[in-house]
Amino acid sequence: TLTSQNGVAETSLTQIGPENAPPEIVEPTFLDLTSSSVLIRARTVTDGGSPITERGFLFVRTAVNPNPEIDDAGVFQRATQGTIGQFGLRFNGGLTAETSYSFRGYAINSEGTSYTEVVTFNTLSNNANLSNLSLSQGTLTPAFSGGVLNYAVEVGDTVSAMRVTPVASHGSAGTEIRIKGGS
């Protein structure tokens, strides 16, 4: 509105639209992924001007529902404590190895529900078998076999270093080598 009072022009502004909005929720991430567990996180940035009454996660096998929402069939919904800031949920076991899961964070206030984008991950394999074990020097005793867990290696006196290369049967499995009597 433009008015003139005593010869001076004044402008006053009126806000159009709602004062409050649904909460803002961002940054869905996952950490500590194994074959059966994961930590998922998100962050509420603002409450939209109205108190957050609930926030949490929606979690589901991707084959069941790749875009989970509240009250969808087959979707696990878990509320967490707090209102503003980072929050998380740990699944300690119970997930199936080599399976695709989808999740998203949500936050609710009196103005509505907000969701993060959907994040999808695949749990790791629990197959820790080796398909091969090779040496840069020496000979394995016994000869390599997928079911053998312990080997001996004999090398000559002039060998000062050697490379041991394990190859996992499954691409997402980890490998570890333990050496007795050496470093």
Salt bridges, closest charged atoms under 4 A:
GLU27 OE1 - ARG43 NE 2.89
ASP32 OD2 - ARG90 NH2 3.08
GLU69 OE2 - ARG104 NH1 3.97
GLU98 OE1 - HIS170 NE2 2.90
GLU176 OE2 - ARG178 NE 2.56
